[in-house]
Amino acid sequence: MKLDEIQYRLMTLADITRVPIGCQGDASALAARIREVGSSAVLAFDGEQHVAQLQFRPYCRALRSPNGLWDPRYWGDFGDDAPDLPSKMLSIFCYHVGQLEDTEDRDERYQGQGIGLEMLDFLLRWARTRGFAGIIAKASPSHRAVMSFMGGQSVESYRERGFEVIKSWVDDELREVIHKRSIVTLDVDPDHAACVSCCVKRF
């Protein structure tokens, strides 16, 4: 795999039966979202093989995850402190880098290669040209092991792209999972390893 050979494009209605959609909801809801927004994900391909996707949805201030960290809606859930933003904002959901099929398995050859950042940059360019007001994202902790587990990008990556950090907080559920699964080494501050952030970029 060569990074410069990875191809990126937006997800279309025709992709619903061709690429993994397990975290995007049922096919009818996904189709409705693609029609409403213009797409629901940035896709990455190595030749004909799907290798990654960055999912997004319209921002909904009232959105809450029914199962905390274990539901895709976690990424759009900013709790009672969810910011009041202009209409036509997009909310970044999860990054699935190394996803070759619709399972939890990931091919590590594709991780840590910059594919997630390429998808993010692609989304930023597209959203600006489509007239969206901006993008909101929940940044994951900066520890690579936690980022890989969560499928997110660090707050530093968002800052580098002009996002404003609205608020940061320790996610208690994530802190517990990190501890139980020994995702980081014992010398890492558990609060730092479980700190997520609300990041907003206005166009």
Backbone as a printed PyTorch tensor [residue, N CA C, xyz], in Angstrom:
tensor([[[  0.8350,  -1.1820,   0.0000],
         [  0.0000,   0.0000,   0.0000],
         [  0.8780,   1.2420,   0.0000]],

        [[  0.5900,   2.1780,  -0.9430],
         [  1.2630,   3.4710,  -0.9750],
         [  0.2230,   4.5470,  -0.7350]],

        [[  0.5240,   5.4610,   0.1930],
         [ -0.4550,   6.4710,   0.5690],
         [ -0.9040,   7.2900,  -0.6320]],

        [[  0.0180,   7.5980,  -1.5410],
         [ -0.3540,   8.4370,  -2.6790],
         [ -1.2170,   7.7010,  -3.7030]],

        [[ -1.4350,   6.4060,  -3.4950],
         [ -2.2930,   5.6430,  -4.3860],
         [ -3.7040,   5.4600,  -3.8210]],

        [[ -3.9220,   5.8870,  -2.5880],
         [ -5.2550,   5.8200,  -1.9890],
         [ -6.1440,   6.8610,  -2.6610]],

        [[ -7.3410,   6.4430,  -3.0460],
         [ -8.2970,   7.3400,  -3.7070],
         [ -9.4250,   7.6850,  -2.7380]],

        [[ -9.8570,   8.9540,  -2.7830],
         [-10.8940,   9.4360,  -1.8750],
         [-12.0710,   9.9690,  -2.6800]],

        [[-13.2640,   9.6820,  -2.1690],
         [-14.4680,  10.2470,  -2.7840],
         [-15.6050,  10.2070,  -1.7800]],

        [[-16.6930,  10.8720,  -2.1320],
         [-17.8660,  10.8900,  -1.2690],
         [-18.7120,   9.6330,  -1.4670]],

        [[-19.3770,   9.2320,  -0.4300],
         [-20.2990,   8.1050,  -0.5070],
         [-21.5560,   8.5280,  -1.2550]],

        [[-22.0810,   7.6420,  -2.1030],
         [-23.2930,   7.8860,  -2.8620],
         [-24.3370,   6.8210,  -2.5310]],

        [[-25.5350,   6.9900,  -3.0670],
         [-26.5900,   6.0050,  -2.8550],
         [-26.1710,   4.6260,  -3.3600]],

        [[-25.4260,   4.5850,  -4.4570],
         [-25.0070,   3.3050,  -5.0300],
         [-24.0590,   2.5440,  -4.1160]],

        [[-23.4030,   3.2520,  -3.1880],
         [-22.4360,   2.6020,  -2.2920],
         [-23.0930,   1.8500,  -1.1370]],

        [[-24.3710,   2.0730,  -0.9040],
         [-25.0220,   1.4950,   0.2730],
         [-24.9010,  -0.0240,   0.3010]],

        [[-24.9200,  -0.6570,  -0.8480],
         [-24.7960,  -2.1170,  -0.9010],
         [-23.3740,  -2.5710,  -1.2120]],

        [[-22.4380,  -1.6270,  -1.3110],
         [-21.0830,  -1.9740,  -1.7350],
         [-20.0110,  -1.7730,  -0.6690]],

        [[-20.2710,  -0.9040,   0.3060],
         [-19.2550,  -0.6060,   1.3170],
         [-19.8490,  -0.8360,   2.7110]],

        [[-19.0220,  -0.9530,   3.7360],
         [-19.5390,  -1.1520,   5.1020],
         [-20.4260,   0.0080,   5.5390]],

        [[-21.5810,  -0.3100,   6.1070],
         [-22.4820,   0.7410,   6.5970],
         [-22.9550,   0.4510,   8.0260]],

        [[-22.3110,  -0.4940,   8.6940],
         [-22.7890,  -0.9520,  10.0000],
         [-22.9910,   0.1210,  11.0340]],

        [[-22.2020,   1.1820,  10.9990],
         [-22.3250,   2.2590,  11.9990],
         [-23.0900,   3.4590,  11.4750]],

        [[-23.6700,   3.3230,  10.2920],
         [-24.3630,   4.4800,   9.7120],
         [-25.8800,   4.3840,   9.8170]],

        [[-26.3850,   3.3210,  10.4250],
         [-27.8340,   3.1650,  10.5460],
         [-28.3730,   2.2710,   9.4470]],

        [[-29.6930,   2.0630,   9.4660],
         [-30.2670,   1.1820,   8.4480],
         [-30.2220,   1.8570,   7.0820]],

        [[-30.3700,   1.0430,   6.0430],
         [-30.1740,   1.5160,   4.6740],
         [-31.1280,   2.6430,   4.2950]],

        [[-32.3810,   2.5700,   4.7540],
         [-33.3550,   3.6110,   4.3810],
         [-33.0080,   4.9510,   5.0360]],

        [[-32.5940,   4.9170,   6.3090],
         [-32.2040,   6.1550,   6.9850],
         [-30.9390,   6.7280,   6.3660]],

        [[-30.0300,   5.8490,   5.9960],
         [-28.7930,   6.2810,   5.3630],
         [-29.0730,   6.9250,   4.0110]],

        [[-29.9440,   6.3140,   3.2260],
         [-30.2970,   6.8750,   1.9270],
         [-30.9280,   8.2520,   2.0730]],

        [[-31.8040,   8.3990,   3.0650],
         [-32.4420,   9.6950,   3.2950],
         [-31.4070,  10.7510,   3.6620]],

        [[-30.4180,  10.3530,   4.4510],
         [-29.3660,  11.3030,   4.8530],
         [-28.5110,  11.7090,   3.6560]],

        [[-28.1900,  10.7570,   2.8010],
         [-27.3970,  11.0810,   1.6150],
         [-28.1620,  12.0570,   0.7230]],

        [[-29.4700,  11.8370,   0.5760],
         [-30.2720,  12.7450,  -0.2460],
         [-30.3400,  14.1400,   0.3820]],

        [[-30.4600,  14.1900,   1.7030],
         [-30.5840,  15.4740,   2.3890],
         [-29.2870,  16.2720,   2.3660]],

        [[-28.1800,  15.6020,   2.6710],
         [-26.9100,  16.2940,   2.8780],
         [-26.0540,  16.3270,   1.6140]],

        [[-26.2030,  15.3180,   0.7700],
         [-25.3450,  15.1880,  -0.3970],
         [-24.3960,  14.0230,  -0.2850]],

        [[-24.2040,  13.5310,   0.9100],
         [-23.4060,  12.3450,   1.2010],
         [-23.5080,  12.0690,   2.6940]],

        [[-22.8630,  10.9700,   3.1310],
         [-22.8490,  10.6610,   4.5580],
         [-21.4600,  10.2500,   5.0220]],

        [[-20.5120,  10.1880,   4.0770],
         [-19.1630,   9.7550,   4.4370],
         [-18.1850,  10.0890,   3.3240]],

        [[-16.9450,  10.2740,   3.7260],
         [-15.8290,  10.2840,   2.7870],
         [-15.2740,   8.8680,   2.7860]],

        [[-15.1280,   8.2890,   1.6080],
         [-14.6310,   6.9190,   1.4670],
         [-13.2040,   6.9270,   0.9390]],

        [[-12.4210,   5.9240,   1.3420],
         [-11.0520,   5.7570,   0.8490],
         [-10.9120,   4.3600,   0.2710]],

        [[-10.2410,   4.2790,  -0.8670],
         [-10.0680,   3.0010,  -1.5550],
         [ -8.6040,   2.7790,  -1.9040]],

        [[ -8.1710,   1.5460,  -1.7590],
         [ -6.8740,   1.0990,  -2.2470],
         [ -7.1820,   0.2230,  -3.4530]],

        [[ -7.0900,   0.7940,  -4.6380],
         [ -7.5970,   0.1060,  -5.8150],
         [ -9.1060,   0.0090,  -5.7250]],

        [[ -9.6410,  -1.2130,  -5.8060],
         [-11.0890,  -1.4190,  -5.6780],
         [-11.5060,  -1.7060,  -4.2350]],

        [[-10.5210,  -1.8590,  -3.3440],
         [-10.8090,  -2.2630,  -1.9660],
         [-11.1160,  -1.0640,  -1.0750]],

        [[-12.2970,  -1.0730,  -0.4400],
         [-12.6230,  -0.0610,   0.5680],
         [-11.6950,  -0.2400,   1.7560]],

        [[-11.0360,   0.8470,   2.1880],
         [-10.0970,   0.7360,   3.3040],
         [-10.3900,   1.7020,   4.4460]],

        [[-11.2780,   2.6770,   4.2280],
         [-11.5550,   3.6380,   5.3080],
         [-12.7720,   4.4750,   4.9600]],

        [[-13.3820,   5.0230,   6.0070],
         [-14.4470,   5.9980,   5.8050],
         [-14.5260,   6.9340,   6.9940]],

        [[-14.9050,   8.1640,   6.7000],
         [-15.1560,   9.1810,   7.7190],
         [-16.6250,   9.5390,   7.6090]],

        [[-17.3860,   9.2130,   8.6400],
         [-18.8300,   9.4140,   8.6010],
         [-19.2100,  10.7880,   9.1630]],

        [[-20.2690,  11.3640,   8.6050],
         [-20.7580,  12.6520,   9.0950],
         [-22.2680,  12.7300,   8.9410]],

        [[-22.8610,  13.6280,   9.7060],
         [-24.3180,  13.8210,   9.6960],
         [-24.6110,  15.2960,   9.9450]],

        [[-25.8350,  15.7440,   9.7050],
         [-26.1910,  17.1120,  10.0840],
         [-26.0820,  17.2620,  11.6060]],

        [[-25.6130,  18.4110,  12.0560],
         [-25.4930,  18.6370,  13.4990],
         [-26.8760,  18.7980,  14.1120]],

        [[-27.0900,  18.0950,  15.2210],
         [-28.3420,  18.1920,  15.9790],
         [-27.9700,  18.4230,  17.4410]],

        [[-28.2710,  19.6120,  17.9300],
         [-27.8790,  19.9630,  19.2980],
         [-28.4810,  19.0250,  20.3310]],

        [[-29.6580,  18.4950,  20.0630],
         [-30.3680,  17.6540,  21.0310],
         [-29.9800,  16.1830,  20.9500]],

        [[-29.1110,  15.8160,  20.0360],
         [-28.7680,  14.4030,  19.8650],
         [-28.1130,  13.8320,  21.1170]],

        [[-28.5720,  12.6440,  21.5220],
         [-27.9750,  11.9550,  22.6570],
         [-27.7680,  10.4880,  22.2790]],

        [[-26.6740,   9.9250,  22.7350],
         [-26.4030,   8.5190,  22.4720],
         [-27.2030,   7.6550,  23.4420]],

        [[-27.9470,   6.6730,  22.9490],
         [-28.7310,   5.8160,  23.8500],
         [-27.8770,   4.7850,  24.5830]],

        [[-26.6260,   4.6400,  24.1570],
         [-25.7710,   3.6240,  24.7870],
         [-24.3490,   4.1490,  24.9610]],

        [[-24.2420,   5.4230,  25.2860],
         [-22.9330,   6.0140,  25.5720],
         [-21.9250,   5.7980,  24.4660]],

        [[-20.7560,   5.3550,  24.8590],
         [-19.6280,   5.1340,  23.9630],
         [-19.8920,   4.0530,  22.9200]],

        [[-20.8690,   3.1870,  23.1800],
         [-21.0780,   2.0060,  22.3420],
         [-22.1170,   2.2120,  21.2540]],

        [[-22.4350,   3.4360,  20.9500],
         [-23.3750,   3.7450,  19.8720],
         [-22.7490,   4.8250,  18.9990]],

        [[-22.8810,   4.7380,  17.6640],
         [-22.2850,   5.7550,  16.7950],
         [-22.7260,   7.1750,  17.1110]],

        [[-23.9260,   7.3140,  17.6930],
         [-24.4180,   8.6600,  18.0150],
         [-23.6160,   9.3310,  19.1230]],

        [[-22.7490,   8.5570,  19.7760],
         [-21.8370,   9.1310,  20.7780],
         [-21.0700,  10.3230,  20.2090]],

        [[-20.6830,  10.2150,  18.9350],
         [-19.8430,  11.2610,  18.3300],
         [-20.5780,  12.5760,  18.1410]],

        [[-21.8970,  12.5260,  18.0660],
         [-22.6650,  13.7570,  17.9200],
         [-23.3170,  14.2090,  19.2060]],

        [[-23.0220,  13.5190,  20.3070],
         [-23.6070,  13.8070,  21.6120],
         [-22.6450,  14.6880,  22.4140]],

        [[-23.0140,  15.9670,  22.5660],
         [-22.1970,  16.8980,  23.3360],
         [-22.8630,  17.2770,  24.6550]],

        [[-23.8710,  16.5030,  25.0330],
         [-24.5180,  16.6940,  26.3260],
         [-25.2420,  18.0200,  26.4560]],

        [[-25.4590,  18.4230,  27.6970],
         [-26.2020,  19.6500,  27.9620],
         [-25.4230,  20.8960,  27.5470]],

        [[-24.1240,  20.7320,  27.2970],
         [-23.3020,  21.8660,  26.8760],
         [-23.1390,  21.9270,  25.3640]],

        [[-23.9570,  21.1880,  24.6170],
         [-23.8840,  21.2300,  23.1610],
         [-24.0660,  22.6700,  22.6900]],

        [[-23.1690,  23.1660,  21.8600],
         [-23.2510,  24.5810,  21.4640],
         [-24.4360,  24.8730,  20.5520]],

        [[-24.9360,  26.0930,  20.6600],
         [-25.9980,  26.5810,  19.7860],
         [-25.3090,  27.1350,  18.5430]],

        [[-25.4230,  26.4350,  17.4390],
         [-24.6930,  26.7920,  16.2300],
         [-25.6590,  27.1490,  15.1030]],

        [[-25.1490,  27.8160,  14.0670],
         [-26.0090,  28.1540,  12.9250],
         [-26.5690,  26.9060,  12.2720]],

        [[-27.6180,  27.0690,  11.5140],
         [-28.1600,  25.9290,  10.7710],
         [-27.1710,  25.5250,   9.6870]],

        [[-27.3720,  24.3580,   9.1420],
         [-26.5290,  23.7850,   8.0980],
         [-25.0860,  23.5950,   8.5700]],

        [[-24.9470,  23.0070,   9.7390],
         [-23.6440,  22.5830,  10.2510],
         [-23.5520,  21.0640,  10.1150]],

        [[-22.3690,  20.5680,   9.8300],
         [-22.1350,  19.1340,   9.7900],
         [-21.4530,  18.6790,  11.0670]],

        [[-21.7630,  17.4650,  11.4800],
         [-21.1480,  16.8660,  12.6620],
         [-20.3460,  15.6410,  12.2250]],

        [[-19.0580,  15.6450,  12.5500],
         [-18.2080,  14.5020,  12.2300],
         [-18.5120,  13.3600,  13.1900]],

        [[-18.6690,  12.1760,  12.6370],
         [-18.8640,  10.9930,  13.4690],
         [-17.5460,  10.2100,  13.4840]],

        [[-17.5490,   8.9160,  13.3160],
         [-16.3190,   8.1510,  13.5250],
         [-15.5220,   7.9240,  12.2450]],

        [[-14.2270,   7.6900,  12.4640],
         [-13.2920,   7.3340,  11.4050],
         [-13.0960,   5.8160,  11.4630]],

        [[-13.2330,   5.1450,  10.3260],
         [-13.0410,   3.6960,  10.2710],
         [-11.8500,   3.4160,   9.3610]],

        [[-10.6570,   3.6300,   9.8560],
         [ -9.4530,   3.4440,   9.0430],
         [ -8.9800,   2.0000,   9.1500]],

        [[ -8.7820,   1.3760,   8.0010],
         [ -8.3920,  -0.0290,   7.9720],
         [ -9.5740,  -0.9740,   7.9110]],

        [[-10.7790,  -0.4330,   7.6570],
         [-11.9760,  -1.2710,   7.5960],
         [-12.1310,  -1.8290,   6.1810]],

        [[-11.9030,  -3.1140,   6.0300],
         [-12.0070,  -3.7510,   4.7240],
         [-13.3810,  -4.3570,   4.4650]],

        [[-14.0910,  -4.6760,   5.5380],
         [-15.4450,  -5.2240,   5.4090],
         [-16.2520,  -4.7730,   6.6020]],

        [[-17.5410,  -5.1360,   6.6220],
         [-18.4470,  -4.6160,   7.6500],
         [-18.3260,  -5.4000,   8.9570]],

        [[-17.1580,  -5.3030,   9.5850],
         [-16.9040,  -5.9310,  10.8800],
         [-16.1310,  -4.9460,  11.7430]],

        [[-15.8260,  -5.3490,  12.9670],
         [-15.0150,  -4.5290,  13.8620],
         [-13.5250,  -4.6690,  13.5640]],

        [[-13.1470,  -5.6020,  12.7190],
         [-11.7340,  -5.8230,  12.4090],
         [-11.1650,  -4.6580,  11.6110]],

        [[ -9.8790,  -4.3640,  11.8400],
         [ -9.1870,  -3.2990,  11.1360],
         [ -7.8320,  -3.8080,  10.6570]],

        [[ -7.4710,  -3.4610,   9.4520],
         [ -6.1700,  -3.8060,   8.8950],
         [ -5.1860,  -2.7060,   9.3190]],

        [[ -4.2670,  -3.0600,  10.2010],
         [ -3.3630,  -2.0720,  10.7860],
         [ -2.4090,  -1.4440,   9.7750]],

        [[ -2.2640,  -2.0610,   8.6010],
         [ -1.3820,  -1.4720,   7.5810],
         [ -1.8550,  -0.0830,   7.1640]],

        [[ -3.1550,   0.1730,   7.3050],
         [ -3.7190,   1.4440,   6.8590],
         [ -3.7890,   2.4820,   7.9800]],

        [[ -3.5000,   2.0770,   9.1930],
         [ -3.6040,   2.9910,  10.3280],
         [ -2.2730,   3.7080,  10.5580]],

        [[ -2.3750,   4.9660,  11.0100],
         [ -1.1800,   5.7520,  11.2790],
         [ -0.4650,   6.2130,  10.0290]],

        [[ -1.1550,   6.1780,   8.8920],
         [ -0.5520,   6.5640,   7.6190],
         [ -1.0390,   7.9260,   7.1180]],

        [[ -1.9180,   8.5700,   7.8710],
         [ -2.4500,   9.8620,   7.4570],
         [ -3.7410,   9.7830,   6.6640]],

        [[ -4.3140,   8.5930,   6.5430],
         [ -5.5440,   8.4470,   5.7680],
         [ -6.7050,   9.1860,   6.4300]],

        [[ -6.8030,   9.0930,   7.7520],
         [ -7.8680,   9.8050,   8.4560],
         [ -7.7980,  11.3030,   8.2300]],

        [[ -6.6020,  11.8690,   8.2640],
         [ -6.4330,  13.3070,   8.0470],
         [ -6.7460,  13.6880,   6.6090]],

        [[ -6.4090,  12.8310,   5.6600],
         [ -6.7490,  13.0950,   4.2630],
         [ -8.2650,  13.1380,   4.0850]],

        [[ -8.9750,  12.2220,   4.7520],
         [-10.4350,  12.2290,   4.6670],
         [-11.0030,  13.4910,   5.3000]],

        [[-10.4240,  13.9060,   6.4290],
         [-10.8850,  15.1260,   7.0850],
         [-10.6880,  16.3300,   6.1750]],

        [[ -9.5250,  16.4490,   5.5570],
         [ -9.2580,  17.5780,   4.6570],
         [-10.1940,  17.5590,   3.4550]],

        [[-10.4800,  16.3640,   2.9440],
         [-11.4260,  16.2220,   1.8340],
         [-12.7950,  16.7430,   2.2570]],

        [[-13.2430,  16.3450,   3.4540],
         [-14.5460,  16.7810,   3.9560],
         [-14.5980,  18.2920,   4.1290]],

        [[-13.5470,  18.8800,   4.6670],
         [-13.5250,  20.3300,   4.8660],
         [-13.6600,  21.0700,   3.5360]],

        [[-12.9430,  20.6280,   2.5310],
         [-13.0210,  21.2830,   1.2140],
         [-14.4250,  21.1550,   0.6330]],

        [[-14.9920,  19.9450,   0.7110],
         [-16.3140,  19.7190,   0.1380],
         [-17.3840,  20.5240,   0.8730]],

        [[-17.3610,  20.4900,   2.2050],
         [-18.3900,  21.1810,   2.9900],
         [-18.3750,  22.6830,   2.7220]],

        [[-17.1850,  23.2480,   2.5620],
         [-17.0880,  24.6840,   2.2730],
         [-17.7270,  25.0030,   0.9180]],

        [[-17.4210,  24.1830,  -0.0930],
         [-17.9490,  24.4550,  -1.4320],
         [-19.4510,  24.2110,  -1.5100]],

        [[-19.9850,  23.3870,  -0.6120],
         [-21.4220,  23.0870,  -0.6220],
         [-22.2470,  24.0900,   0.1870]],

        [[-21.5790,  25.0880,   0.7580],
         [-22.3030,  26.1330,   1.4650],
         [-22.6750,  25.8130,   2.8970]],

        [[-22.0490,  24.8090,   3.5120],
         [-22.3040,  24.5460,   4.9260],
         [-21.7020,  25.6630,   5.7730]],

        [[-22.3030,  25.8990,   6.9230],
         [-21.8350,  26.9780,   7.8030],
         [-20.5730,  26.5960,   8.5510]],

        [[-20.3330,  25.3030,   8.6920],
         [-19.1500,  24.8580,   9.4230],
         [-19.2860,  23.4040,   9.8280]],

        [[-18.3550,  22.9750,  10.6670],
         [-18.2900,  21.5770,  11.0990],
         [-17.9900,  21.5210,  12.5880]],

        [[-18.6600,  20.5950,  13.2740],
         [-18.3920,  20.3360,  14.6840],
         [-17.8680,  18.9110,  14.8150]],

        [[-16.9400,  18.7090,  15.7320],
         [-16.3520,  17.3790,  15.9130],
         [-16.0430,  17.1430,  17.3800]],

        [[-16.1450,  15.8960,  17.7910],
         [-15.6850,  15.4970,  19.1160],
         [-14.2900,  14.9030,  18.9390]],

        [[-13.2850,  15.5930,  19.4550],
         [-11.9090,  15.1170,  19.3460],
         [-11.6520,  14.0480,  20.3840]],

        [[-10.9380,  13.0230,  19.9640],
         [-10.5710,  11.9580,  20.8980],
         [ -9.2940,  12.3460,  21.6350]],

        [[ -8.9630,  11.6610,  22.7160],
         [ -7.6770,  11.9030,  23.3860],
         [ -6.5260,  11.6930,  22.4120]],

        [[ -5.3940,  12.3130,  22.7040],
         [ -4.2770,  12.3280,  21.7610],
         [ -3.4340,  11.0650,  21.7630]],

        [[ -3.6750,  10.1580,  22.6830],
         [ -2.8920,   8.9200,  22.7350],
         [ -3.2750,   8.0150,  21.5640]],

        [[ -2.2930,   7.5860,  20.7910],
         [ -2.5460,   6.8100,  19.5780],
         [ -3.3930,   5.5660,  19.8530]],

        [[ -3.1250,   4.8820,  20.9560],
         [ -3.8870,   3.6680,  21.2630],
         [ -5.3580,   3.9800,  21.4990]],

        [[ -5.6400,   5.1180,  22.1460],
         [ -7.0300,   5.5030,  22.4020],
         [ -7.6880,   5.9600,  21.1050]],

        [[ -6.9580,   6.7040,  20.2900],
         [ -7.4900,   7.1360,  18.9990],
         [ -7.8710,   5.9450,  18.1400]],

        [[ -7.0250,   4.9230,  18.1210],
         [ -7.3080,   3.7250,  17.3290],
         [ -8.5320,   2.9910,  17.8570]],

        [[ -8.6410,   2.9020,  19.1810],
         [ -9.7840,   2.2370,  19.8010],
         [-11.0840,   2.9740,  19.4770]],

        [[-11.0530,   4.3050,  19.5770],
         [-12.2630,   5.0930,  19.3960],
         [-12.6110,   5.3170,  17.9320]],

        [[-11.5960,   5.4520,  17.0790],
         [-11.8410,   5.8200,  15.6910],
         [-12.0550,   7.3120,  15.5530]],

        [[-11.1690,   8.0860,  16.1810],
         [-11.3010,   9.5440,  16.1260],
         [ -9.9810,  10.2190,  15.8270]],

        [[-10.0300,  11.5470,  15.7860],
         [ -8.8300,  12.3550,  15.5840],
         [ -8.5530,  13.1780,  16.8330]],

        [[ -7.3000,  13.5250,  17.0150],
         [ -6.8900,  14.2690,  18.2010],
         [ -7.2890,  15.7370,  18.1210]],

        [[ -7.3270,  16.3750,  19.2660],
         [ -7.6420,  17.8050,  19.3180],
         [ -6.5870,  18.6120,  18.5830]],

        [[ -5.3350,  18.1530,  18.6030],
         [ -4.2700,  18.8680,  17.8920],
         [ -4.5310,  18.8930,  16.3840]],

        [[ -5.0260,  17.7880,  15.8470],
         [ -5.3160,  17.7300,  14.4110],
         [ -6.4180,  18.7100,  14.0310]],

        [[ -7.4230,  18.8370,  14.8860],
         [ -8.4890,  19.7960,  14.6070],
         [ -7.9870,  21.2290,  14.7490]],

        [[ -7.2080,  21.4900,  15.7720],
         [ -6.6580,  22.8450,  15.9400],
         [ -5.8340,  23.2600,  14.7240]],

        [[ -5.0300,  22.3500,  14.2150],
         [ -4.1910,  22.6500,  13.0430],
         [ -5.0250,  23.0450,  11.8360]],

        [[ -6.2740,  22.6440,  11.8050],
         [ -7.1530,  22.9400,  10.6820],
         [ -8.1240,  24.0710,  10.9970]],

        [[ -7.8320,  24.8210,  12.0270],
         [ -8.6170,  26.0160,  12.3250],
         [ -9.8460,  25.8120,  13.1670]],

        [[ -9.9880,  24.6300,  13.7830],
         [-11.1130,  24.4150,  14.6890],
         [-10.8560,  25.1270,  16.0110]],

        [[-11.9010,  25.6440,  16.5900],
         [-11.8440,  26.2350,  17.9370],
         [-12.2840,  25.1830,  18.9490]],

        [[-11.5210,  25.0440,  20.0130],
         [-11.8990,  24.1080,  21.0680],
         [-12.8810,  24.8200,  21.9960]],

        [[-14.1250,  24.3710,  21.9610],
         [-15.1840,  25.0070,  22.7600],
         [-15.1380,  24.5430,  24.2080]],

        [[-14.9000,  23.2470,  24.3760],
         [-14.8780,  22.6900,  25.7330],
         [-14.1540,  21.3520,  25.7110]],

        [[-13.4630,  21.0340,  26.7940],
         [-12.8330,  19.7190,  26.9650],
         [-13.2880,  19.1350,  28.2980]],

        [[-13.4250,  17.8220,  28.3490],
         [-13.8580,  17.1810,  29.5820],
         [-13.3890,  15.7360,  29.6120]],

        [[-13.2980,  15.1860,  30.8120],
         [-12.9520,  13.7810,  30.9780],
         [-14.2190,  12.9520,  30.8150]],

        [[-14.1870,  12.0300,  29.8750],
         [-15.3140,  11.1370,  29.6460],
         [-15.1600,   9.9550,  30.6090]],

        [[-16.0000,   9.9210,  31.6320],
         [-15.8610,   8.9050,  32.6730],
         [-16.0250,   7.4830,  32.1310]],

        [[-16.9350,   7.2970,  31.1910],
         [-17.1310,   5.9640,  30.6120],
         [-15.8820,   5.5410,  29.8450]],

        [[-15.3240,   6.4580,  29.0640],
         [-14.1010,   6.1480,  28.3240],
         [-12.9560,   5.8590,  29.2850]],

        [[-12.8610,   6.6120,  30.3550],
         [-11.8000,   6.3970,  31.3580],
         [-11.8840,   4.9810,  31.9270]],

        [[-13.0980,   4.5280,  32.2070],
         [-13.2890,   3.1850,  32.7600],
         [-12.9030,   2.1110,  31.7480]],

        [[-13.2860,   2.3110,  30.4770],
         [-12.9580,   1.3310,  29.4370],
         [-11.4500,   1.2660,  29.2180]],

        [[-10.8040,   2.4190,  29.2030],
         [ -9.3500,   2.4660,  29.0300],
         [ -8.6590,   1.6760,  30.1350]],

        [[ -9.1630,   1.8330,  31.3600],
         [ -8.5870,   1.1100,  32.4960],
         [ -8.8360,  -0.3990,  32.3810]],

        [[-10.0790,  -0.7850,  32.1100],
         [-10.4370,  -2.2060,  32.0670],
         [ -9.7170,  -2.9470,  30.9510]],

        [[ -9.5050,  -2.2730,  29.8430],
         [ -8.8850,  -2.9210,  28.6790],
         [ -7.3800,  -2.6560,  28.5980]],

        [[ -6.8580,  -1.9240,  29.5670],
         [ -5.4150,  -1.5970,  29.5870],
         [ -4.9640,  -1.0140,  28.2480]],

        [[ -5.7120,  -0.0400,  27.7710],
         [ -5.4360,   0.5450,  26.4570],
         [ -4.1730,   1.4060,  26.4810]],

        [[ -3.9010,   2.0390,  27.6100],
         [ -2.6620,   2.8110,  27.7430],
         [ -1.8310,   2.2200,  28.8790]],

        [[ -0.5630,   2.5640,  28.9030],
         [  0.3290,   2.0580,  29.9400],
         [  0.0550,   2.7440,  31.2740]],

        [[  0.5200,   2.1410,  32.3450],
         [  0.2170,   2.6330,  33.6860],
         [  0.8140,   4.0070,  33.9690]],

        [[  1.8340,   4.4060,  33.2200],
         [  2.4590,   5.7060,  33.4720],
         [  1.6820,   6.8690,  32.8500]],

        [[  0.6250,   6.5870,  32.0800],
         [ -0.1780,   7.6290,  31.4400],
         [ -1.2630,   8.1010,  32.4050]],

        [[ -1.4150,   9.4100,  32.5210],
         [ -2.4570,  10.0040,  33.3630],
         [ -3.8260,   9.5790,  32.8200]],

        [[ -4.6310,   8.8530,  33.6000],
         [ -5.9070,   8.3510,  33.0910],
         [ -6.8840,   9.4600,  32.6840]],

        [[ -6.8250,  10.5920,  33.3820],
         [ -7.7000,  11.7000,  33.0010],
         [ -7.2970,  12.2770,  31.6500]],

        [[ -6.0100,  12.3800,  31.4190],
         [ -5.5300,  12.8800,  30.1230],
         [ -5.8850,  11.8960,  29.0150]],

        [[ -5.7920,  10.6220,  29.2930],
         [ -6.0910,   9.5910,  28.2910],
         [ -7.5670,   9.5270,  27.9470]],

        [[ -8.4320,  10.0880,  28.7970],
         [ -9.8760,  10.0320,  28.5730],
         [-10.4790,  11.4140,  28.3290]],

        [[ -9.6470,  12.3910,  27.9910],
         [-10.1400,  13.7600,  27.7790],
         [-10.5510,  13.9550,  26.3360]],

        [[-11.8230,  14.2730,  26.1180],
         [-12.3480,  14.5510,  24.7930],
         [-12.6980,  16.0350,  24.7040]],

        [[-12.8640,  16.5180,  23.4870],
         [-13.1000,  17.9490,  23.2870],
         [-14.1540,  18.2010,  22.2280]],

        [[-14.9070,  19.2700,  22.4100],
         [-15.8470,  19.7600,  21.4040],
         [-15.1190,  20.8080,  20.5780]],

        [[-14.9850,  20.5510,  19.2810],
         [-14.2280,  21.4260,  18.3920],
         [-15.1550,  21.9270,  17.2810]],

        [[-15.0730,  23.2200,  16.9650],
         [-15.9610,  23.8020,  15.9530],
         [-15.1420,  24.6180,  14.9640]],

        [[-15.4380,  24.4260,  13.6840],
         [-14.8510,  25.2490,  12.6390],
         [-15.9840,  25.9170,  11.8610]],

        [[-15.9420,  27.2310,  11.8210],
         [-16.9440,  27.9890,  11.0580],
         [-16.3260,  28.4500,   9.7460]],

        [[-17.0880,  28.3290,   8.6870],
         [-16.5880,  28.7630,   7.3750],
         [-16.9300,  30.2360,   7.1380]]])
